[in-house]
């Protein structure tokens, strides 16, 4: 079991709100910052000096003079630090280096099997991360955190996977402690991969939307919930576990082998593959399903459409409950085209209330392969820079 330690904050709590203004990338003068914050100019100057000393902001030229010496402007300097971001799925892994604006500077991906267990998977990810950090030519002191996404439930306070159904050997494995052997001086944050995909999707395509539901359909099924602009993890971190929600049988849906069944047993990639195999069409994995659909196989396309309807039964309840403005469908099965989305839309618009669906957008993910690592980087950025979290907090080691 790892110990709880106190990390040294990157930003002094009193300066975090000032930095939050500058993080939009717009250079400002001290007078403008004083006006925006309502603080005295002397207080603003003190906090600017603190942020300048940390390297997080720097001079950005002069503003237009209104008489006399032009006032100097200050700007956020996201390139001053870097983040290691790791996205682990059931069959893939991505490792990236990002800056404090969430810009991906370099990345590397590979196919893997999460069922191989934590040590070999994390060893690959850490070896890759150390090499990418070294290739930047920058000192390790510039690293401010490591963010990791895994395809299973994570106890957010400890960073440990808890009874993950598709991750044998990972139950209660202390990921932060294992990673700290390679990156001991920075916080190590771990979350469910779908939560991080939600963060990455919002940053990529929906910055102005504060209520977003991201649903991943791949080897498993899960959801990331952004409500009121904040990622919602629930009390222990298990919010969004859609895979084990029971899908009801209704007169409008195709008959299942049981009156109702878990969503993951009906609409995940392996579940679709099983239904195709039972119909005499060779398919075992999500990749097989995608290949069949892309080749135009009518049975595969129909199976994906039905999976969309089954998914829509559960998403409709989420829309009624959460009232998101955007529902994003991601994961490998979503990449086959409109069949999955069409099935989801068909049921959601029938089952959800008119007010909840009046302005909701149901769309395919736009973040692509880097969505998970972008979300992992954003998780670290929020932890070290946001006013609500820019202070000493318990971190697992």
ZAPATOR-735822 format. One line per field, with one value per atom (N, C-alpha, C): residue number from 1; y, x, z. Coordinates in steps of 0.001 Angstrom, whole numbers, plus 500000, padded with zeros to 6 digits. Each point is the difference from the previous one (the first is absolute). Layout:
BEGIN
resi c(NUM,...)
north c(Y,...)
east c(X,...)
up c(Z,...)
% end
This chain:
BEGIN
resi c(1,1,1,2,2,2,3,3,3,4,4,4,5,5,5,6,6,6,7,7,7,8,8,8,9,9,9,10,10,10,11,11,11,12,12,12,13,13,13,14,14,14,15,15,15,16,16,16,17,17,17,18,18,18,19,19,19,20,20,20,21,21,21,22,22,22,23,23,23,24,24,24,25,25,25,26,26,26,27,27,27,28,28,28,29,29,29,30,30,30,31,31,31,32,32,32,33,33,33,34,34,34,35,35,35,36,36,36,37,37,37,38,38,38,39,39,39,40,40,40,41,41,41,42,42,42,43,43,43,44,44,44,45,45,45,46,46,46,47,47,47,48,48,48,49,49,49,50,50,50,51,51,51,52,52,52,53,53,53,54,54,54,55,55,55,56,56,56,57,57,57,58,58,58,59,59,59,60,60,60,61,61,61,62,62,62,63,63,63,64,64,64,65,65,65,66,66,66,67,67,67,68,68,68,69,69,69,70,70,70,71,71,71,72,72,72,73,73,73,74,74,74,75,75,75,76,76,76,77,77,77,78,78,78,79,79,79,80,80,80,81,81,81,82,82,82,83,83,83,84,84,84,85,85,85,86,86,86,87,87,87,88,88,88,89,89,89,90,90,90,91,91,91,92,92,92,93,93,93,94,94,94,95,95,95,96,96,96,97,97,97,98,98,98,99,99,99,100,100,100,101,101,101,102,102,102,103,103,103,104,104,104,105,105,105,106,106,106,107,107,107,108,108,108,109,109,109,110,110,110,111,111,111,112,112,112,113,113,113,114,114,114,115,115,115,116,116,116,117,117,117,118,118,118,119,119,119,120,120,120,121,121,121,122,122,122,123,123,123,124,124,124,125,125,125,126,126,126,127,127,127,128,128,128,129,129,129,130,130,130,131,131,131,132,132,132,133,133,133,134,134,134,135,135,135,136,136,136,137,137,137,138,138,138,139,139,139,140,140,140,141,141,141,142,142,142,143,143,143,144,144,144,145,145,145,146,146,146,147,147,147,148,148,148,149,149,149,150,150,150,151,151,151,152,152,152,153,153,153,154,154,154,155,155,155,156,156,156,157,157,157,158,158,158,159,159,159,160,160,160,161,161,161,162,162,162,163,163,163,164,164,164,165,165,165,166,166,166,167,167,167,168,168,168,169,169,169,170,170,170,171,171,171,172,172,172,173,173,173,174,174,174,175,175,175,176,176,176,177,177,177,178,178,178,179,179,179,180,180,180,181,181,181,182,182,182,183,183,183,184,184,184,185,185,185,186,186,186,187,187,187,188,188,188,189,189,189,190,190,190,191,191,191,192,192,192,193,193,193,194,194,194,195,195,195,196,196,196,197,197,197,198,198,198,199,199,199,200,200,200,201,201,201,202,202,202,203,203,203,204,204,204,205,205,205,206,206,206,207,207,207,208,208,208,209,209,209,210,210,210,211,211,211,212,212,212,213,213,213,214,214,214,215,215,215,216,216,216,217,217,217,218,218,218,219,219,219,220,220,220,221,221,221,222,222,222,223,223,223,224,224,224,225,225,225,226,226,226,227,227,227,228,228,228,229,229,229,230,230,230,231,231,231,232,232,232,233,233,233,234,234,234,235,235,235,236,236,236,237,237,237,238,238,238,239,239,239,240,240,240,241,241,241,242,242,242,243,243,243,244,244,244,245,245,245,246,246,246,247,247,247,248,248,248,249,249,249,250,250,250,251,251,251,252,252,252,253,253,253,254,254,254,255,255,255,256,256,256,257,257,257,258,258,258,259,259,259,260,260,260,261,261,261,262,262,262,263,263,263,264,264,264,265,265,265,266,266,266,267,267,267,268,268,268,269,269,269,270,270,270,271,271,271,272,272,272,273,273,273,274,274,274,275,275,275,276,276,276,277,277,277,278,278,278,279,279,279,280,280,280,281,281,281,282,282,282,283,283,283,284,284,284,285,285,285,286,286,286,287,287,287,288,288,288,289,289,289,290,290,290,291,291,291,292,292,292,293,293,293,294,294,294,295,295,295,296,296,296,297,297,297,298,298,298,299,299,299,300,300,300,301,301,301,302,302,302,303,303,303,304,304,304,305,305,305,306,306,306,307,307,307,308,308,308,309,309,309,310,310,310,311,311,311,312,312,312,313,313,313,314,314,314,315,315,315,316,316,316,317,317,317,318,318,318,319,319,319,320,320,320,321,321,321,322,322,322,323,323,323,324,324,324,325,325,325,326,326,326,327,327,327,328,328,328,329,329,329,330,330,330,331,331,331,332,332,332,333,333,333,334,334,334,335,335,335,336,336,336,337,337,337,338,338,338,339,339,339,340,340,340,341,341,341,342,342,342,343,343,343,344,344,344,345,345,345,346,346,346,347,347,347,348,348,348,349,349,349,350,350,350,351,351,351,352,352,352,353,353,353,354,354,354,355,355,355,356,356,356,357,357,357,358,358,358,359,359,359,360,360,360,361,361,361,362,362,362,363,363,363,364,364,364,365,365,365,366,366,366,367,367,367,368,368,368,369,369,369,370,370,370,371,371,371,372,372,372,373,373,373,374,374,374,375,375,375,376,376,376,377,377,377,378,378,378,379,379,379,380,380,380,381,381,381,382,382,382,383,383,383,384,384,384,385,385,385,386,386,386,387,387,387,388,388,388,389,389,389,390,390,390,391,391,391,392,392,392,393,393,393,394,394,394,395,395,395,396,396,396,397,397,397)
north c(498807,501193,501245,500939,501227,500961,500885,500996,501261,500778,501304,501049,500776,501054,501318,501091,501331,500517,500326,500535,501508,500494,501433,500636,501009,500570,500712,499881,500705,501483,500318,501378,500325,501124,500430,500221,499525,500114,501407,501006,501372,500502,499354,500429,499197,498909,499110,500694,500824,500657,501003,500642,500917,499226,498866,499168,499475,499692,499474,500969,501288,501002,499961,499885,500041,498707,498932,498714,499968,501047,500041,500413,500333,500323,501448,500846,501413,500790,500675,500824,501179,500367,501106,500823,501251,500876,499808,500507,499922,500752,501131,500774,499199,499307,499183,498866,499390,498908,500510,501182,500592,500277,500477,500281,498716,498947,498740,499293,500114,499286,500835,501317,500869,500161,499501,500091,501318,500410,501180,499725,501034,499804,499449,500388,499483,498497,499541,498566,499248,500575,499381,499904,501046,499991,498914,499836,498963,498615,499776,498682,499771,501045,499879,499654,500624,499687,498530,499476,498592,499075,500306,499164,500116,501198,500180,499193,500007,499247,498501,499521,498574,499639,501030,499764,499777,500139,499722,501144,501206,501137,500731,500842,500751,501266,500984,501215,499679,500774,499730,501284,500886,501232,501077,501131,501161,500185,500501,500377,501370,500415,501312,501095,500982,501078,500995,500448,501077,501308,500036,501165,499564,500341,499555,498628,499330,498709,498919,499188,498948,498975,499581,499003,498624,499272,498662,498987,499022,498935,498706,499155,498719,498904,498842,498892,498679,499067,498639,499335,499167,499332,498480,499405,498573,499084,500462,499159,499909,500696,500001,498664,499178,498709,498947,498745,498915,498947,499192,498978,498698,498892,498678,499540,499643,499537,498604,499085,498597,499556,499460,499477,498510,499164,498553,499484,499342,499372,498496,499295,498540,499438,500674,499473,501027,501162,501022,500781,500658,500914,501199,501181,501230,500722,500440,500790,501321,501099,501309,500945,501026,501132,501208,500737,501174,501182,501214,501188,500411,501127,500427,500564,500094,500377,498768,498816,498779,499681,500717,499711,498748,499031,498772,500286,499867,500314,498805,498806,498776,498840,498943,498841,498748,498876,498698,499023,499133,499041,498605,499018,498614,499157,498868,499034,499236,499679,499243,499248,499163,499275,500333,500778,500420,498802,498860,498784,499392,500529,499508,500350,500921,500343,501331,500547,501367,500205,499079,500258,500133,499036,500169,501182,500283,501123,501321,500152,501250,500161,498899,500094,500560,499512,500575,501484,500355,501400,500888,499553,500819,500099,498900,500055,500961,499943,500909,501448,500222,501361,500566,499197,500486,500344,499190,500294,501281,500178,501214,501249,499877,501126,500324,498967,500222,500646,499632,500548,501476,500501,501433,500824,499362,500711,500893,499876,500857,499253,500722,499335,499361,498934,499317,500922,501043,500954,500744,500016,500669,499168,498739,499136,500313,500222,500370,498916,498940,498955,498926,498861,498877,499679,499989,499641,498692,499104,498662,499641,499478,499472,498503,499264,498551,499591,498869,499615,499215,500616,499337,500966,499598,500875,500320,501258,500456,500711,499603,500726,501277,501133,501212,500440,499759,500461,499251,498791,499203,499751,500152,499685,498520,499187,498551,499514,499134,499351,499083,499997,499177,499034,498708,498947,500340,500355,500349,498749,499959,498759,499541,500922,499583,500219,500087,500233,498969,498718,498995,500300,499879,500256,501427,500903,501413,500391,499141,500373,500480,501253,500651,500081,499948,500220,501481,500310,501386,500661,500464,500617,501219,500944,501166,499627,499012,499597,499402,499207,499373,501063,500979,501059,500909,500195,500887,499498,498719,499485,500617,500446,500646,501522,500502,501445,500351,500051,500058,501392,501051,501347,500717,499303,500663,499186,500656,499252,499026,498838,498990,499820,500354,499968,498931,499191,498901,500126,499743,500062,499001,499751,499191,500657,499203,500576,500796,499628,500714,501398,500148,501345,500906,499453,500803,500270,499040,500246,501124,500071,501094,501344,500075,501239,500356,499005,500248,500424,499393,500357,501431,500366,501360,501014,499721,500931,500077,498905,499959,500688,499723,500426,500741,500011,500532,500892,500893,500855,500866,500348,500885,499238,498671,499193,499493,500298,499609,498730,499438,498777,499012,499008,499070,498581,499065,498577,499300,499352,499241,498519,499259,498563,499264,499124,499201,498606,499574,498667,499282,499076,499255,498597,499532,498715,500042,501143,500248,501238,500360,501200,500809,501289,500884,501416,500860,501393,500936,501154,501096,501144,500547,501006,501335,501007,501368,500788,500481,500710,501315,501093,501297,500341,499442,500284,499161,499108,499185,498520,499234,498556,499443,499164,499419,498549,499727,498641,499216,500689,499319,499897,499325,499943,499266,498877,499224,500005,500562,500033,499068,499384,499010,500541,501314,500563,499688,499712,499775,498550,499048,498585,499484,500295,499620,498529,499355,498637,499010,500263,499062,500441,501025,500410,499003,499573,499045,500694,499406,500541,499313,500748,499371,499527,498942,499526,500660,500583,500618,499453,500289,499507,500578,501177,500642,499529,499233,499569,498522,499596,498593,499147,498766,499114,499590,499996,499548,498590,499410,498646,499972,501148,500113,501210,500101,501126,501325,500038,501157,499512,500816,499606,501225,499774,501110,500627,501325,500709,499462,499754,499531,498637,499163,498675,500079,501171,500171,500874,501049,501034,500250,499321,500187,499320,500287,499376,498478,499388,498537,499441,500727,499528,499981,501041,500025,498866,499778,498908,498648,499804,498731,499806,501081,499869,499677,500573,499697,498567,499579,498638,498974,500308,499102,499902,501026,500002,499418,499453,499366,500912,501210,500953,500064,499561,499954,501385,500134,501261,499692,500584,499748,501288,501010,501218,501226,501126,501275,500318,499671,500267,499214,498751,499207,500659,500515,500661,501229,500804,501208,499645,498958,499599,499533,499231,499532,501172,500943,501157,500848,500200,500829,499322,498673,499285,499989,500560,500080,498786,499128,498799,500401,499617,500473,499471,498777,499457,500766,500364,500774,501382,500617,501328,499950,498959,499872,499726,499191,499710,501260,500831,501249,500948,500034,500857,499568,498667,499517,500309,499893,500370,501465,500842,501408,500192,499207,500104,499590,498890,499560,501060,500568,501088,501191,500292,501124,499855,498767,499785,500544,499797,500459,501482,500433,501409,500888,499527,500792,500311,499022,500240,501033,499900,500977,501405,500111,501308,500586,499173,500478,500415,499251,500246,501178,500098,500968,501224,499879,501092,500594,499154,500545,500748,500920,500680,499226,499138,499205,498571,499033,498591,499563,499611,499593,498488,499332,498554,499741,499342,499717,498525,499668,498605,499385,498825,499386,499737,499585,499668,501248,501160,501234,500417,499437,500441,499317,499179,499262,500803,501169,500804,500380,500190,500545,498957,498716,498989,500037,500063,500032,501275,501138,501274,500030,499458,500001,499213,498854,499216,500734,500684,500771,501125,500758,501131,499530,498903,499469,499802,499414,499687,501204,500760,501139,501002,500303,500986,499465,498673,499422,499946,499687,499697,501204,501013,501146,501071,500858,501053,501052,500647,501024,501123,500408,501081,499564,498745,499512,499853,499686,499787,501202,501079,501162,500531,500040,500549,499048,498733,499080,499593,499903,499526,498615,499030,498646,499789,499844,500048,499039,499795,499125,500772,499285,500617,500608,501152,500696,500021,499560,500140,499006,498851,499025,499303,499483,499165,500750,501313,500755,500521,499671,500497,499562,498750,499500,500659,500157,500631,501494,500622,501400,500140,499098,500028,499754,499091,499737,501241,500716,501238,501051,500128,500977,499681,498708,499617,500512,499862,500491,501521,500644,501468,500540,499425,500446,499806,498913,499707,501003,500381,500848,501484,500385,501421,500584,499196,500567,500579,501141,500618,499056,499102,499111,498924,499672,498893,500404,501267,500440,500244,498932,500052,498606,499832,498676,499077,498892,499029,498611,499081,498641,499323,499408,499286,498645,498964,498667,499817,499365,499631,498509)
east c(500854,499146,500890,499681,500788,499598,500910,499744,499448,499268,499516,501043,500421,500966,499412,500627,499547,500926,499426,500819,500172,501093,500253,499253,499166,499197,500868,499609,500701,499663,498758,499526,499551,500459,499514,498498,499228,498536,499508,500654,499528,500274,500928,500324,499255,499339,499356,498885,499212,498887,500516,501117,500599,500499,500647,500482,498838,498870,498840,499536,500100,499609,500951,501291,501002,500056,499410,500082,499188,499219,499288,500925,501266,500980,500040,499148,499958,500954,501014,500891,499241,500343,499311,501000,499611,500822,499632,500826,499710,498712,499787,498776,498769,500078,498869,499723,501065,499826,499409,500420,499434,498514,499631,498590,499166,500553,499261,499848,501010,499963,499432,500016,499576,501046,501214,501090,500757,500670,500861,501176,500502,501106,501234,500193,501155,499869,498773,499766,500207,499483,500191,501493,500747,501437,500722,499617,500626,499734,498766,499648,500617,500121,500679,501470,500620,501401,500159,499032,500054,499858,499061,499785,501163,500595,501161,501179,500190,501105,499846,498767,499766,500133,500084,500122,498685,498881,498693,499478,500500,499641,501267,499890,501163,499532,500898,499641,499566,499028,499474,499915,500978,500005,499159,499938,499302,498629,499081,498684,500096,498924,499962,499994,500858,500097,498854,499498,498990,500625,501315,500744,501057,501245,501071,500508,500670,500628,498935,500104,499007,500029,498837,499970,500409,500742,500457,498871,499974,499003,500666,499173,500460,499159,500618,499263,500357,499064,500230,501064,500824,501080,499825,499092,499705,501176,500927,501150,501013,499741,500955,500044,498978,499958,499468,500162,499479,499329,499172,499197,500170,500084,499935,498551,499431,498612,499981,499286,499962,498551,499628,498649,500112,499459,500038,498586,499809,498716,500135,498934,500042,501003,500127,500861,500986,500118,500914,500615,501097,500609,500561,499861,500560,500735,501207,500797,500334,499844,500231,500679,500608,500523,499160,499513,499161,500523,499587,500351,498810,500113,498970,498752,500000,498789,499289,500568,499424,500408,500969,500491,500863,499687,500784,501271,501143,501276,500597,499763,500508,499194,499864,499253,500458,499689,500316,498910,499589,498946,500408,499300,500228,498796,499855,498990,500520,499098,500372,498775,500197,498900,500030,499012,499982,499960,499508,499923,501373,501050,501355,500427,499285,500305,500707,500036,500494,501477,500871,501433,500467,499713,500503,499391,498719,499352,500576,500099,500533,501482,500741,501428,500162,499168,500079,499670,498911,499570,501064,500597,500998,501296,500429,501204,499794,498820,499689,499968,499378,499912,501381,500856,501346,500784,499814,500693,499466,498676,499428,500417,500061,500461,501449,500840,501415,500151,499146,500101,499619,499303,499699,501250,501004,501219,499836,498885,499728,500254,500269,500266,498737,500173,498860,499268,500684,499365,498840,499950,498903,498715,500101,498822,499166,498681,499151,499007,499888,499072,499876,499445,499727,498513,499298,498588,499817,499189,499834,498523,499555,498649,500051,499108,499930,498551,499790,498641,499239,499809,499261,499706,499174,499670,501251,500136,501152,499508,500539,499737,500829,499327,500734,500949,499645,500847,501325,500076,501222,500633,499236,500520,500056,499311,500034,498766,500195,498845,499314,498670,499242,499114,500307,499249,499740,501030,499770,499694,498852,499583,500875,500650,500815,501487,500377,501396,500457,500084,500437,501402,500160,501295,500200,499060,500149,499237,499160,499161,500851,499756,500689,501524,500439,501424,500307,501043,500322,500768,499264,500623,500844,499489,500829,501334,500003,501251,500966,499466,500847,500611,499196,500478,500986,499794,500877,501436,500217,501369,500772,499270,500644,499883,498895,499759,499586,500980,499718,499632,500314,499858,498731,499117,498800,498756,498832,498767,499699,499485,499581,498492,499241,498548,499474,499060,499446,498491,499397,498550,499543,498706,499403,500220,500291,500338,498859,498749,498882,499856,500300,500004,500988,501160,501020,499621,499339,499511,498972,499180,499023,500714,501041,500771,500660,500578,500667,499040,498816,498998,499506,499747,499544,501046,501266,501070,500186,499741,500213,498894,498741,498900,498875,499952,498823,500389,500932,500491,498899,499008,498941,498843,500091,498928,500412,499196,500337,499294,499123,499279,500124,500866,500339,500024,499458,500057,500793,501097,500815,499771,499616,499758,500982,500797,500964,499439,499989,499533,501160,500595,501141,499960,501111,499993,499036,499924,499015,499199,499082,499187,500019,500282,500007,499690,499793,499661,500811,500342,500606,499004,499780,498956,500634,499782,500400,498727,499851,498787,500393,499422,500372,501455,500600,501390,501012,499552,500915,499744,501080,499877,499402,498973,499308,500426,500702,500501,499139,499140,499234,500788,499421,500592,501334,500095,501239,500712,499373,500631,499363,498872,499399,498849,499764,498916,500240,498919,500106,500167,499869,500169,498727,499855,498798,499977,501163,500072,499144,499781,499236,498559,499569,498602,499161,498900,499124,499180,499977,499241,498638,498922,498678,499580,499224,499404,498646,499757,498706,499471,498770,499388,500650,500661,500616,501428,500578,501381,500037,501071,500161,500100,499518,500022,501424,500322,501300,499863,501123,499951,499360,499949,499348,499081,499139,499061,500755,501095,500886,501421,500975,501405,500861,501218,500936,500291,500154,500283,501262,501038,501261,499842,499068,499764,499216,499462,499190,500653,500707,500401,501495,500830,501445,500520,501250,500592,499981,500498,499954,498580,499025,498614,499448,500302,499570,500671,501292,500721,499361,499575,499357,498689,499239,498729,500231,501045,500317,500506,500828,500524,498881,499020,498855,499191,500083,499292,500844,501166,500858,500996,500175,500960,501202,501176,501168,500359,499933,500359,500274,501069,500373,500194,500598,500391,499294,500189,499480,500584,501277,500652,499343,499579,499308,498681,499284,498722,500211,501002,500283,500374,500833,500421,498807,499106,498818,499105,499814,499148,500600,501292,500647,499996,499882,499922,498577,499052,498621,499161,500488,499236,498654,498886,498689,499633,500418,499691,500739,501259,500772,499381,499598,499399,498687,499203,498750,500255,501018,500331,500469,500755,500465,498825,499079,498814,499192,499854,499267,500765,501320,500801,499781,499868,499705,498659,499011,498684,500080,500707,500155,500738,501041,500721,499080,499155,499080,499022,499603,499092,500610,501297,500681,500344,500466,500355,498771,498831,498779,499749,500222,499853,501016,501236,501038,499618,499431,499588,498899,499037,498931,500541,500965,500529,500970,500888,501095,499775,499138,499718,501276,500843,501197,499644,500853,499803,500650,500971,500705,500153,499673,500299,500982,501196,501040,500167,499942,500204,501393,500836,501368,500324,501274,500424,500056,500608,500255,498735,498902,498786,499347,500255,499402,500610,501149,500720,499538,498954,499569,499047,499607,499078,498777,498890,498803,499094,500254,499055,499809,501071,499893,499297,500418,499388,498521,499658,498604,499128,500517,499262,499810,501055,499913,498981,500101,499083,498545,499803,498650,499284,500709,499375,500005,501096,500083,498885,499765,498967,498590,499836,498709,499802,501062,499878,500221,500702,500320,498921,499928,498986,500314,498992,500241,500925,499873,500853,501466,500238,501377,500651,499214,500561,499848,499436,499709,501249,501116,501229,501190,499749,501115,500596,501321,500727,500541,499723,500538,500942,501286,500999,501141,500806,501164,501188,500875,501198,500875,500574,500886,501449,500244,501343,500999,499545,500906,500881,501117,500879,500590,500174,500641,499007,498707,499014,500290,500418,500273,501202,501091,501178,499770,499221,499652,499217,499040,499248,500872,500971,500921,500825,500431,500749,499124,498745,499088,499757,499884,499827,501158,501215,501165,500001,499690,499970,499014,498808,499000,500504,500701,500492,501056,500896,501121,499762,499023,499822,498662,498935,498690,499931,499313,499900,499455,499072,499400,500966,501010,500893,501458,500319,501399,500466,500058,500494,500431,500553,500462,498816,500002,498927,500601,499271,500532,500188,501157,500296,500579,499556,500487,501400,500843,501341,500231)
up c(500000,500000,500000,499179,499923,501099,500334,501036,499382,500816,499551,500364,499019,500238,499532,500383,499568,498929,498855,498925,500163,499474,500014,498844,500253,498911,498975,498725,498932,500040,500362,500047,501413,500531,501312,499920,500970,499922,499707,500588,499792,498586,499279,498634,498944,500402,499024,499228,500667,499311,498961,500280,499030,498784,500258,498898,499169,500655,499280,498921,500253,499001,498813,500274,498941,499188,500515,499303,498709,499729,498713,498859,500330,498976,499573,500600,499636,500904,499443,500829,500606,501243,500668,500797,500239,500829,501469,500880,501431,500336,499329,500253,499592,498861,499568,500972,500513,500964,501307,500407,501221,499816,498816,499731,499975,499395,499884,501343,500855,501283,501140,499835,501087,501074,499729,500975,499839,501071,499938,499077,499349,499063,500704,501245,500741,500225,500265,500194,498695,498901,498693,499675,500283,499712,500788,501270,500827,499426,499582,499461,498624,499210,498718,500206,500986,500305,500379,500775,500396,498798,499110,498822,499016,499904,499133,500506,501323,500591,499755,499932,499758,498524,499127,498574,499289,500715,499405,499152,500205,499161,499607,498975,499538,499301,499819,499281,498569,499488,498651,499190,500158,499232,500663,499352,500558,499367,500811,499486,499344,499327,499355,501070,499834,500975,499839,501132,499985,500464,499966,500462,500988,499729,500876,499580,500926,499722,499802,498910,499766,501137,500482,501076,499487,500829,499626,500172,499114,500091,500479,500625,500518,499366,499725,499380,500672,499949,500469,499129,500623,499296,500142,499218,500177,499718,499180,499662,501140,501098,501113,500739,499862,500678,499026,500381,499171,500868,499332,500660,499239,500733,499386,500061,498860,499916,499396,500658,499584,499896,498855,499785,499704,500895,499829,499753,498871,499705,500081,499655,500048,498997,498845,498934,499452,500644,499484,501160,499701,500962,499267,500604,499441,501117,499729,500942,499323,500731,499387,500981,499437,500761,499617,500998,499751,500789,499597,500778,500862,500677,500949,499323,498684,499277,499457,500254,499489,498574,499471,498654,500027,499149,499925,499201,500646,499370,499276,500537,499380,500565,499220,500493,499284,500622,499412,500423,499091,500307,499559,500556,499598,500388,499358,500407,501216,500909,501192,500490,500986,500635,501484,500464,501395,500934,499497,500800,500275,499375,500296,501420,500637,501390,500135,501226,500192,499739,500461,499875,498560,499110,498622,499266,500254,499324,500496,501318,500546,499688,499961,499656,498585,499055,498646,500032,500688,500020,500640,501095,500700,499200,499395,499165,498830,499405,498884,500487,501168,500538,500296,500618,500321,498734,498958,498741,499365,499994,499416,500779,501336,500814,499651,499901,499679,498627,499050,498645,499938,501019,500017,500281,500620,500365,501209,500696,501161,501290,501081,501278,500567,500752,500617,500965,500480,500914,499348,498667,499302,500001,500407,500035,501246,499812,501137,500396,499216,500379,498948,500425,499109,500112,498867,499960,499253,500553,499420,499942,498861,499864,499800,500674,499862,499724,499309,499590,501066,501147,501063,501125,500965,501134,500817,500380,500775,501253,501143,501245,499954,499805,499671,501102,501253,501103,500081,499446,500067,498641,498923,498679,499706,500794,499807,499231,499001,499364,501011,500013,500934,499208,500108,499305,498532,499232,498590,499187,499307,499346,498845,499277,498851,500268,501295,500361,501036,499647,500977,500520,501305,500616,500463,499683,500342,501265,500533,501135,501173,500426,501113,499808,498752,499735,500195,500761,500350,498860,499005,498823,500372,500834,500327,500649,500897,500648,498982,499070,498990,499087,499605,499111,500723,501304,500778,500044,499745,499942,498838,498973,498852,500042,500559,500069,501429,500883,501442,500500,499274,500542,499552,499298,499473,500353,500025,500250,498863,500368,499041,500164,498961,500062,499050,500475,499206,499973,498840,499883,498945,499993,498957,498642,498986,498697,499384,500292,499383,500603,501285,500585,499275,499695,499329,498545,499359,498641,499986,501042,500091,500094,500838,500120,498668,499334,498728,498915,499979,498999,500204,501259,500271,499551,500302,499624,498493,499302,498556,499217,500373,499134,500690,501336,500683,501177,499795,501087,500615,499220,500492,500651,500032,500573,501381,501006,501376,500452,499150,500350,498848,500179,498926,500544,499225,500330,498915,500392,499047,500258,498956,500131,499097,500606,499242,499775,498736,499635,499322,500709,499478,500617,500554,500700,501172,500657,501045,499661,500901,499809,501288,499878,501165,499580,500988,499713,500873,499434,500749,500050,501185,500207,500367,499180,500334,500238,501212,500400,500650,499511,500550,499777,498951,499680,500734,500889,500791,499747,499951,499882,501281,499857,501156,500167,501092,500247,500984,500742,501028,501291,500989,501340,500023,499295,499994,498643,498989,498683,498987,500339,499094,499167,500026,499180,498528,499270,498567,499587,500933,499656,499334,498709,499268,499626,499949,499493,500750,501302,500809,500225,499293,500068,499212,500587,499332,498910,498816,498879,499974,500139,500016,498617,499986,498750,499825,498841,499712,498687,499717,498772,498745,500160,498839,499738,500914,499816,499669,499338,499646,501258,499936,501160,500332,501278,500468,500559,500374,500541,501381,500658,501300,499949,500995,500020,499988,500704,499921,500224,499671,500094,500209,500489,500160,498640,500006,498759,499329,500797,499440,499323,500517,499413,498701,499701,498793,498943,500429,499038,499900,500789,499881,498740,499635,498827,500056,501095,500092,499966,500584,499975,498574,499231,498596,499234,500295,499336,500307,501238,500368,499247,499867,499279,498525,499418,498612,499852,500931,499965,500113,500864,500152,498714,499172,498716,498872,500353,499018,499329,500535,499436,500929,499565,500889,500546,501316,500664,501466,500534,501391,500780,499363,500691,499437,500688,499488,498634,499817,498720,498869,500296,498988,499601,501007,499740,499121,500327,499226,498566,499833,498657,499169,500595,499288,499592,500929,499699,498888,500043,498983,498630,500000,498719,499458,500788,499556,500314,500895,500343,500604,499375,500473,501386,500320,501324,501094,499729,500973,500183,498901,500098,500787,499771,500730,501482,500310,501398,500727,499300,500607,500208,499051,500160,501226,500183,501168,501288,499966,501165,500350,498970,500230,500677,499606,500641,501475,500261,501391,500825,499401,500666,500221,499010,500101,501147,500339,501134,501289,500175,501215,499898,498823,499828,500165,499602,500161,501470,500863,501438,500475,499493,500372,499544,498812,499483,500866,500394,500884,501365,500500,501341,500040,499005,500037,499122,498989,499080,499382,499375,499354,498728,499599,498726,498861,500340,498997,500503,499153,500258,498919,500420,499060,500092,498867,499948,499435,500784,499583,500149,499882,500050,498617,499912,498694,499205,500653,499267,499402,500591,499472,498675,499653,498801,498729,500083,498813,499127,500446,499217,500801,499303,500629,500634,499801,500471,501516,500748,501458,500458,499448,500359,499644,498856,499571,500974,500474,500971,501312,500452,501247,499858,498926,499802,499913,499291,499807,501333,500976,501289,500937,500026,500926,499730,498737,499688,500281,500029,500355,501517,500734,501422,500921,499521,500852,499883,500999,499997,498937,499446,498967,500468,501258,500489,500051,500420,500095,498636,498977,498661,499079,500505,499162,499303,500742,499431,500142,500299,500202,498652,499976,498825,500307,499132,500138,498832,500296,498939,500271,498983,500107,500559,500700,500571,498919,500315,499064,500482,501250,500578,499429,499539,499394,501017,499512,500826,501180,499862,501078,501039,499858,500958,501424,500177,501341,500652,499249,500593,500209,499123,500225,501300,500222,501249,501209,499872,501107,500324,498947,500217,500671,499554,500599,501469,500340,501398,500856,499502,500742,500055,498878,499964,501021,500039,500971,501429,500221,501346,500458,499098,500427,499809,499156,499700,500417,500070,500286,501407,500156,501328,501063,499630,500991,500458,499192,500340,500108,499746,500026,501434,500757,501381,500388,501180,500432,500194,499290,500106,500162,500649,500163,498640,499789,498770,500370,499298,500296,499403,500786,499536,500241)
% end
